[in-house]
């Protein structure tokens, strides 16, 4: 009895799933506590999720008045996969669902959804609750199934084969070979789940249900109409053209190219004989085709992973660098993203799409090696810039009027982009968001 909808990317899919789960919980909670439809509106629900969540979930928390309960995985030991017991331990009778991420966007690792399901099964049986699981397969939806078909899949099931998985969201434009703006949400059943967000219309010559946030889609002029239709047609064409065998081969090729880059990064040495990098991803199987690593902290380098990102961009390669801090939606404080490293820690990732051939991977490897040699040979300008940034971070707790701003003139064109990527800059952005949030409109009575 599966049902669902095509969406504008996985963001709309996550929002729709969250709303359906919220309305399902609200009905159950009202019956359990003898509350009226009006009284239950005063009770705020929550959703439990890893700190490695994508931005779509922050929109759910803000727009639809759902409390966030965030579990922080470890970076080095746990490779960013959330602990199932720790995740479920945060649940209570106001929890609408827990989210398992099938391939987070930092290192591509899978949350152990099979273990989460077992913990939820025990919890529901013990407490008499009805908490379900949403699988955020924005990235892994077009990777994990084909890994499983080829015998190189996850340890356990990750979909509706698990009894507590109620909804799954997926994106077509990440690894599904579609164009940007393609997504889906799929529900386990319609009754007391998808029906909560279904709006029936009868004024178009018949009766039809809409399960999306927008009834109309952008179609202003011929181009808009083509985009509207082509996102669906293109994905449908790819599914028919490639089929299971084609997608299996595509994923296998991506994983092999990823393994080549991972092997290169793992074995690259600094002139002092130590490893250049520390690997942070899930390995060669059972994860997305992503290489995630950081510059070896034992080297004490005067540059970081974001500096390397900027240097590589000069060779037309974009390798995403990250500072490992985030604004916790539960506390609205800027915190460590993981339990075992500080928010000033940096890392990078390489996403291997299907158009990254072996020859291109070899070119990237060559550019990385050359860029590191250049960064090693730079003067102490990088050290000077980083020391200034650290001094500013120490002042971040004071008023904004007391905090000087590093400008392009003060640091030079060469370093201006790196400065804007610092934790200090993120904290200034946080203060601006806090001011904006004071005038936010509360949507609880609407949703």
DADA-V862407 format. One record per residue. N is the residue number from 1. SS is DSSP state (~ for helix, > for strand, _ for the rest). NEAR is the number of other C-alpha atoms within 8 Angstrom. D_FIRST is the distance of its C-alpha to the first C-alpha in Angstrom with 2 decimals. Layout:
BEGIN
{{N SS NEAR D_FIRST} {N SS NEAR D_FIRST}}
END
This chain:
BEGIN
{{1 _ 5 0.00} {2 _ 8 3.79} {3 > 10 6.47} {4 > 10 10.16} {5 > 9 13.69} {6 > 9 16.84} {7 > 13 19.48} {8 > 11 23.20} {9 ~ 15 23.31} {10 ~ 16 21.68} {11 ~ 10 23.65} {12 ~ 13 21.66} {13 ~ 15 18.43} {14 ~ 14 19.94} {15 ~ 12 21.13} {16 ~ 13 17.86} {17 ~ 14 16.16} {18 ~ 9 19.33} {19 ~ 11 19.35} {20 ~ 13 15.86} {21 ~ 11 16.90} {22 ~ 10 20.29} {23 ~ 10 19.26} {24 ~ 12 17.01} {25 ~ 12 20.12} {26 ~ 9 22.47} {27 ~ 8 20.97} {28 ~ 8 21.12} {29 ~ 12 24.61} {30 ~ 12 25.98} {31 ~ 8 25.07} {32 ~ 7 26.47} {33 ~ 6 29.72} {34 _ 6 30.16} {35 _ 11 30.19} {36 _ 7 29.92} {37 _ 7 27.82} {38 _ 7 31.03} {39 ~ 8 32.12} {40 ~ 11 29.00} {41 ~ 9 29.58} {42 ~ 6 32.64} {43 _ 6 30.74} {44 _ 9 29.93} {45 _ 11 26.90} {46 > 12 27.01} {47 > 13 25.06} {48 > 16 26.32} {49 > 13 26.71} {50 > 14 29.20} {51 _ 11 32.21} {52 _ 10 31.24} {53 _ 9 28.57} {54 _ 8 28.48} {55 ~ 7 29.85} {56 ~ 11 26.52} {57 ~ 11 26.27} {58 ~ 9 29.78} {59 ~ 10 28.76} {60 ~ 13 26.01} {61 ~ 12 28.70} {62 ~ 8 31.22} {63 ~ 8 29.39} {64 _ 11 27.04} {65 _ 13 29.44} {66 _ 11 27.70} {67 > 10 30.10} {68 > 11 30.02} {69 > 10 30.61} {70 > 10 31.64} {71 > 11 32.34} {72 _ 11 34.83} {73 _ 14 34.60} {74 _ 13 37.76} {75 _ 12 38.80} {76 _ 8 41.07} {77 _ 5 39.91} {78 _ 9 36.17} {79 _ 13 35.80} {80 _ 12 33.72} {81 _ 11 30.82} {82 _ 14 30.15} {83 _ 9 30.97} {84 ~ 11 27.97} {85 ~ 8 30.18} {86 ~ 9 31.87} {87 ~ 15 28.71} {88 ~ 12 27.27} {89 ~ 6 30.76} {90 _ 8 30.56} {91 _ 10 27.63} {92 _ 5 28.46} {93 _ 6 26.88} {94 _ 10 26.80} {95 > 13 24.62} {96 > 13 21.31} {97 > 12 20.30} {98 > 15 22.04} {99 > 12 21.75} {100 > 14 22.10} {101 > 13 23.63} {102 > 16 22.91} {103 _ 15 26.31} {104 _ 13 28.52} {105 _ 8 30.76} {106 _ 7 34.00} {107 _ 15 33.99} {108 _ 13 30.56} {109 > 15 29.99} {110 > 13 26.61} {111 _ 11 26.04} {112 _ 12 25.36} {113 ~ 15 21.74} {114 ~ 10 21.72} {115 ~ 8 24.70} {116 ~ 13 23.34} {117 ~ 13 20.32} {118 ~ 8 22.89} {119 ~ 11 25.01} {120 ~ 12 22.29} {121 ~ 9 21.32} {122 ~ 8 25.02} {123 ~ 10 25.55} {124 ~ 11 22.81} {125 ~ 8 24.08} {126 ~ 7 27.64} {127 ~ 6 27.38} {128 _ 7 24.71} {129 _ 9 22.84} {130 _ 6 19.17} {131 _ 11 19.67} {132 > 11 16.91} {133 > 13 17.34} {134 > 14 16.94} {135 > 15 17.73} {136 > 12 20.13} {137 > 13 20.03} {138 _ 13 22.15} {139 _ 15 24.56} {140 ~ 12 23.01} {141 ~ 12 19.75} {142 ~ 11 21.79} {143 _ 11 24.11} {144 ~ 14 22.63} {145 ~ 9 20.14} {146 ~ 13 23.08} {147 ~ 15 25.45} {148 ~ 10 23.35} {149 ~ 9 23.26} {150 _ 8 27.04} {151 _ 6 27.57} {152 _ 9 28.63} {153 _ 13 25.58} {154 _ 10 25.15} {155 _ 5 26.25} {156 _ 7 22.82} {157 _ 9 19.11} {158 _ 9 18.09} {159 _ 8 14.32} {160 _ 9 11.10} {161 _ 7 13.26} {162 _ 10 15.03} {163 _ 6 13.81} {164 _ 11 15.01} {165 > 15 13.70} {166 > 11 11.70} {167 > 12 12.30} {168 > 14 14.10} {169 > 18 16.63} {170 > 17 18.55} {171 > 16 21.60} {172 _ 18 22.63} {173 _ 13 26.30} {174 _ 10 27.12} {175 _ 13 26.45} {176 _ 9 24.10} {177 _ 9 27.24} {178 _ 13 26.28} {179 _ 9 28.54} {180 _ 9 28.68} {181 _ 10 26.18} {182 > 16 22.99} {183 > 16 20.00} {184 > 16 16.26} {185 > 17 14.03} {186 > 11 10.46} {187 > 14 8.56} {188 _ 11 6.76} {189 _ 11 5.07} {190 _ 11 6.95} {191 _ 6 9.17} {192 _ 8 12.34} {193 _ 13 11.46} {194 ~ 14 10.67} {195 ~ 9 12.11} {196 ~ 9 15.33} {197 ~ 11 16.14} {198 _ 9 15.05} {199 > 7 18.33} {200 > 8 18.57} {201 > 10 21.64} {202 _ 8 23.37} {203 _ 6 26.63} {204 _ 6 25.86} {205 _ 5 26.04} {206 _ 7 22.62} {207 _ 9 19.70} {208 > 7 17.50} {209 > 8 15.73} {210 > 9 17.11} {211 _ 11 15.52} {212 _ 11 18.63} {213 _ 6 21.94} {214 _ 5 23.94} {215 _ 6 23.24} {216 _ 4 26.00} {217 _ 6 26.47} {218 _ 7 29.96} {219 _ 11 31.44} {220 _ 7 35.13} {221 ~ 6 37.00} {222 ~ 7 36.31} {223 ~ 8 35.73} {224 ~ 10 33.12} {225 ~ 11 31.27} {226 ~ 9 31.45} {227 ~ 9 30.08} {228 ~ 11 27.14} {229 ~ 8 26.19} {230 ~ 8 27.46} {231 ~ 13 25.29} {232 ~ 9 22.19} {233 ~ 8 24.19} {234 ~ 10 25.93} {235 ~ 12 22.92} {236 ~ 8 21.38} {237 ~ 8 24.86} {238 ~ 11 25.17} {239 ~ 9 21.97} {240 ~ 7 23.27} {241 ~ 7 26.86} {242 ~ 9 26.58} {243 ~ 9 23.56} {244 ~ 8 22.82} {245 ~ 7 26.50} {246 ~ 9 27.73} {247 ~ 10 25.75} {248 ~ 12 26.73} {249 ~ 8 30.34} {250 ~ 9 30.20} {251 ~ 13 29.05} {252 ~ 9 31.64} {253 ~ 9 34.33} {254 ~ 13 33.52} {255 ~ 12 33.67} {256 ~ 9 36.97} {257 ~ 13 38.50} {258 ~ 13 37.39} {259 ~ 10 39.00} {260 ~ 9 42.20} {261 ~ 12 42.43} {262 ~ 10 41.63} {263 ~ 8 44.36} {264 ~ 9 46.77} {265 ~ 10 46.18} {266 ~ 11 46.41} {267 ~ 8 49.76} {268 _ 9 51.43} {269 > 9 54.58} {270 _ 8 56.69} {271 _ 5 60.42} {272 _ 5 61.05} {273 _ 6 58.95} {274 _ 8 55.96} {275 > 11 52.39} {276 _ 13 51.63} {277 > 11 48.03} {278 > 10 45.80} {279 > 11 42.33} {280 _ 12 39.43} {281 _ 12 36.27} {282 _ 11 34.09} {283 _ 7 35.99} {284 _ 9 35.45} {285 _ 8 31.99} {286 _ 14 28.79} {287 > 14 29.16} {288 _ 13 29.21} {289 _ 12 32.11} {290 > 13 34.22} {291 > 14 37.72} {292 > 13 38.57} {293 > 12 42.06} {294 > 13 44.97} {295 > 10 48.68} {296 _ 10 50.22} {297 ~ 7 51.38} {298 ~ 4 54.25} {299 ~ 7 55.88} {300 _ 6 56.72} {301 _ 6 56.29} {302 _ 8 57.43} {303 _ 9 54.30} {304 _ 9 50.59} {305 ~ 13 47.30} {306 ~ 14 47.13} {307 ~ 9 50.65} {308 ~ 12 49.55} {309 ~ 13 46.67} {310 ~ 10 49.21} {311 ~ 9 51.60} {312 ~ 14 49.00} {313 ~ 10 48.05} {314 _ 7 51.57} {315 _ 7 50.54} {316 _ 6 47.44} {317 _ 8 45.05} {318 _ 7 42.71} {319 _ 10 41.97} {320 > 9 40.35} {321 > 11 42.42} {322 > 9 41.28} {323 > 11 43.05} {324 _ 14 41.07} {325 > 12 41.05} {326 > 9 38.54} {327 > 9 38.51} {328 _ 11 36.65} {329 _ 9 34.52} {330 _ 8 35.15} {331 _ 5 38.94} {332 _ 7 39.61} {333 _ 7 42.05} {334 > 10 42.44} {335 > 9 41.80} {336 > 11 41.53} {337 _ 12 38.19} {338 _ 13 38.56} {339 _ 9 40.42} {340 _ 7 43.05} {341 _ 9 44.38} {342 _ 10 45.77} {343 _ 12 44.49} {344 _ 8 47.35} {345 _ 8 46.06} {346 > 12 44.89} {347 > 14 42.78} {348 > 14 41.46} {349 > 13 38.62} {350 > 9 38.43} {351 > 7 35.11} {352 _ 11 35.21} {353 _ 8 33.34} {354 _ 10 33.24} {355 _ 5 36.47} {356 _ 10 38.48} {357 _ 8 40.39} {358 ~ 7 42.64} {359 ~ 6 45.70} {360 ~ 8 44.31} {361 ~ 12 43.48} {362 ~ 9 47.07} {363 ~ 8 48.33} {364 ~ 9 46.42} {365 ~ 10 47.84} {366 ~ 8 51.29} {367 ~ 10 50.95} {368 ~ 9 49.81} {369 ~ 8 52.85} {370 ~ 8 55.22} {371 ~ 11 53.88} {372 ~ 9 54.33} {373 ~ 8 57.89} {374 ~ 8 58.59} {375 ~ 9 57.17} {376 ~ 6 59.27} {377 ~ 6 62.37} {378 _ 8 61.92} {379 _ 5 64.49} {380 _ 7 63.77} {381 ~ 7 62.37} {382 ~ 10 58.89} {383 ~ 9 60.24} {384 ~ 8 61.97} {385 ~ 11 58.87} {386 ~ 9 56.77} {387 ~ 8 59.50} {388 ~ 8 59.58} {389 ~ 11 55.84} {390 ~ 8 56.13} {391 ~ 8 58.93} {392 ~ 11 56.83} {393 ~ 9 53.89} {394 ~ 7 56.36} {395 _ 9 57.14} {396 _ 11 53.55} {397 _ 5 53.84} {398 _ 7 56.65} {399 _ 7 56.48} {400 ~ 6 55.56} {401 ~ 5 59.15} {402 ~ 7 60.39} {403 _ 10 58.15} {404 _ 6 59.70} {405 _ 4 57.57} {406 _ 7 57.86} {407 _ 7 58.39} {408 ~ 9 58.51} {409 ~ 6 62.29} {410 ~ 6 62.62} {411 ~ 11 60.67} {412 _ 8 61.01} {413 ~ 8 58.62} {414 ~ 6 57.80} {415 ~ 10 56.15} {416 ~ 11 54.78} {417 ~ 9 51.21} {418 ~ 10 51.15} {419 ~ 11 52.42} {420 ~ 7 49.63} {421 _ 9 47.10} {422 _ 10 48.66} {423 ~ 11 47.37} {424 ~ 10 50.09} {425 ~ 10 48.72} {426 ~ 9 45.27} {427 ~ 10 46.90} {428 ~ 8 48.60} {429 ~ 8 45.30} {430 ~ 10 43.93} {431 ~ 8 46.81} {432 ~ 8 46.09} {433 ~ 8 42.45} {434 ~ 8 43.69} {435 ~ 8 45.93} {436 ~ 8 43.21} {437 ~ 7 40.87} {438 _ 6 43.52} {439 _ 6 42.76} {440 _ 6 38.97} {441 _ 4 37.13} {442 _ 7 34.99} {443 _ 9 31.58} {444 _ 8 30.48} {445 _ 6 30.97} {446 _ 4 28.88} {447 _ 7 25.91}}
END
